[in-house]
């Protein structure tokens, strides 16, 4: 194996990041049955890093095979402006889903906990590997 860290290059890399995200979403494993509006959650978790924050994201790849990713945000203010708008839109979809989905009840609890926590200073990162 000759793994290297490199920048995200296009739609294929985006698809690999999304695949790893779905494969590791539940404590390193995929979810059994996808909850309603899972794409909404995926977008809220990944779209910043695959869009406006893309320059700071990296992949660990062995040739064409993507093994993992590091999603880094170095512009917290821009990220928080981006996430606030999307979180409000996502809430319109997920609050009704929380009435029947344990996944969404737990995510809403997580959101409340995060909202009351101090914001990171300057930057933050996520880095799952398969």
C-alpha positions as CSV (number, residue, x, y, z in Angstrom):
1,X,0.0,0.0,0.0
2,X,1.2,3.4,-0.9
3,X,-1.2,5.8,0.7
4,X,-0.9,9.6,0.2
5,X,-2.8,12.6,1.6
6,X,-4.2,14.8,-1.2
7,X,-6.8,17.5,-1.9
8,X,-10.3,16.6,-3.0
9,X,-10.4,16.7,-6.8
10,X,-14.0,16.3,-8.0
11,X,-17.3,14.6,-7.9
12,X,-15.7,11.1,-7.5
13,X,-13.9,12.3,-4.4
14,X,-17.1,13.9,-3.1
15,X,-18.9,10.5,-3.6
16,X,-16.1,8.7,-1.7
17,X,-16.4,11.1,1.2
18,X,-20.2,10.6,1.3
19,X,-19.8,6.8,1.1
20,X,-17.3,6.8,4.1
21,X,-19.6,9.1,6.0
22,X,-22.5,6.7,5.6
23,X,-20.4,3.7,6.3
24,X,-19.1,5.1,9.6
25,X,-22.1,7.2,10.8
26,X,-23.0,5.0,13.8
27,X,-19.9,4.7,15.9
28,X,-17.8,3.5,12.9
29,X,-20.5,1.4,11.3
30,X,-23.4,2.1,8.9
31,X,-26.9,2.6,10.2
32,X,-29.2,-0.5,10.0
33,X,-32.1,1.2,8.4
34,X,-31.7,4.8,7.1
35,X,-33.9,7.2,9.1
36,X,-36.1,9.6,7.2
37,X,-34.4,12.7,5.8
38,X,-30.9,11.1,6.1
39,X,-29.7,13.1,3.1
40,X,-30.6,16.3,5.0
41,X,-28.3,15.3,7.9
42,X,-25.6,14.2,5.5
43,X,-25.8,17.6,3.7
44,X,-25.6,19.5,7.0
45,X,-22.6,17.5,8.1
46,X,-20.6,17.5,4.8
47,X,-21.7,20.2,2.4
48,X,-19.6,22.9,3.9
49,X,-16.4,20.8,3.5
50,X,-17.3,19.8,0.0
51,X,-18.2,23.3,-1.0
52,X,-17.0,26.6,0.6
53,X,-14.6,24.8,3.0
54,X,-13.2,22.5,0.3
55,X,-9.7,24.0,0.2
56,X,-9.0,22.7,3.7
57,X,-10.3,19.2,3.2
58,X,-7.9,16.3,2.5
59,X,-8.2,12.6,1.5
60,X,-6.1,9.6,2.4
61,X,-5.9,7.6,-0.8
62,X,-4.1,4.5,-2.1
63,X,-4.2,5.1,-5.8
64,X,-7.8,5.5,-6.8
65,X,-9.1,4.0,-3.5
66,X,-10.1,6.6,-0.9
67,X,-9.3,5.3,2.6
68,X,-10.4,8.3,4.7
69,X,-10.8,12.0,4.9
70,X,-9.9,15.0,7.0
71,X,-12.5,17.7,7.0
72,X,-11.0,20.9,8.4
73,X,-12.6,24.3,8.9
74,X,-10.3,27.3,9.3
75,X,-13.0,30.0,8.9
76,X,-15.3,29.4,11.9
77,X,-17.2,32.6,11.3
78,X,-18.1,31.7,7.7
79,X,-18.9,28.2,8.8
80,X,-21.3,29.3,11.5
81,X,-23.1,31.7,9.1
82,X,-23.4,28.8,6.6
83,X,-24.5,26.3,9.2
84,X,-27.1,28.5,10.9
85,X,-29.0,29.0,7.7
86,X,-28.9,25.3,6.8
87,X,-29.8,24.2,10.3
88,X,-33.0,26.2,10.3
89,X,-34.0,24.7,6.9
90,X,-33.1,21.2,8.1
91,X,-35.1,21.7,11.3
92,X,-38.3,22.0,9.2
93,X,-37.7,18.5,7.9
94,X,-36.2,16.7,11.0
95,X,-38.4,18.0,13.8
96,X,-41.4,16.1,12.4
97,X,-39.2,13.1,11.7
98,X,-38.1,13.0,15.4
99,X,-41.6,12.0,16.4
100,X,-41.0,8.5,14.9
101,X,-37.2,8.3,14.6
102,X,-34.8,7.7,17.5
103,X,-32.0,8.8,15.2
104,X,-33.5,12.2,14.9
105,X,-34.4,12.5,18.6
106,X,-30.7,11.8,19.5
107,X,-29.5,14.3,16.8
108,X,-31.8,17.0,18.2
109,X,-30.4,16.3,21.7
110,X,-26.9,16.5,20.3
111,X,-27.8,19.9,18.7
112,X,-29.1,21.3,21.9
113,X,-25.9,20.2,23.7
114,X,-23.6,21.7,21.0
115,X,-25.6,24.9,21.0
116,X,-24.9,25.4,24.7
117,X,-21.2,24.5,24.4
118,X,-18.4,27.0,23.7
119,X,-17.5,27.4,20.1
120,X,-14.1,26.2,18.9
121,X,-11.5,28.8,18.6
122,X,-10.3,29.4,15.0
123,X,-10.7,25.9,13.5
124,X,-12.2,22.4,13.9
125,X,-11.7,19.1,12.2
126,X,-13.3,15.7,11.5
127,X,-11.3,12.6,10.3
128,X,-12.9,9.2,9.9
129,X,-11.0,6.4,8.2
130,X,-12.1,3.1,6.8
